[in-house]
Amino acid sequence: MAAPHGMLIYNNDITPDSLVDMKGDTKIVEIVKENQFNSSQFKLEKEDHTVANLLQKKLHRSPNVQIAGYMVPHPTQHRVELRVQTAAPNGDDRSGQTVVPTPKEALQGAIEECLRDLQDLEDQLRMEVRAKGIDISEMRV
């Protein structure tokens, strides 16, 4: 038996507040995997493949990150689950060896790197606009 036209639209959980960050919303929740050393799962609310893939790529650049992957539990749920596992620590600052970041620190580093990339892009765009003699003082930026 075929479903009536529009059935999926009526039965999904997409509402305006499921797409927009509201004041007081919890954006990221960390679930530490107790059975695996230096492993956490992060639930990112109101995000999709765009942010998750970007963070995964940034995490993969770190030599201390062993695993960085994500999944979207269901297409109508605006949430991604990102798993991060870092290498086992091989020392601490007192021994002179490098301290391996926790998964949370690795994710924070990836987010900071994304923010730096955005700042670089904005700076480059502003330089190009100035070079072309376009006045952006009255434009909303």
Residue pairs with C-beta under 8 A, 6 or more apart in sequence:
12 76
13 76
13 77
14 76
14 78
18 46
18 78
19 46
19 78
20 46
21 27
21 46
25 45
25 46
26 45
27 44
27 45
27 46
28 42
28 43
28 44
28 45
28 107
29 42
29 43
29 45
30 40
30 41
30 42
30 103
30 104
31 40
31 41
31 42
31 43
32 39
32 40
33 39
33 40
33 41
36 85
37 88
38 85
38 86
38 87
38 88
38 89
38 100
38 102
38 103
39 67
39 83
39 84
39 85
39 86
39 103
40 83
40 84
40 85
40 102
40 103
40 104
41 81
41 82
41 83
41 84
42 81
42 82
42 83
42 84
42 103
42 107
43 79
43 80
43 81
43 82
44 51
44 52
44 79
44 80
44 81
44 82
45 78
45 79
46 78
46 79
47 78
47 79
47 80
48 72
48 78
48 80
49 72
49 80
51 80
52 70
52 72
52 80
52 82
53 70
54 114
55 68
55 70
55 82
55 107
55 110
55 111
55 114
56 68
56 69
56 70
56 82
58 109
58 110
58 113
58 114
59 65
59 68
59 84
59 106
59 107
59 110
60 68
62 101
62 106
62 109
62 110
64 86
64 87
64 100
64 101
64 106
65 84
65 85
65 86
65 87
65 106
66 85
66 86
66 87
67 83
67 84
67 85
68 82
68 83
68 84
68 85
69 82
69 83
70 80
70 81
70 82
70 83
71 80
71 81
72 79
72 80
72 81
73 79
73 81
82 107
84 103
84 106
84 107
85 103
86 100
86 101
86 102
86 103
86 106
87 100
88 100
89 99
89 100
90 97
90 98
90 100
91 97
91 98
91 99
92 99
93 99
101 109
126 136
129 136
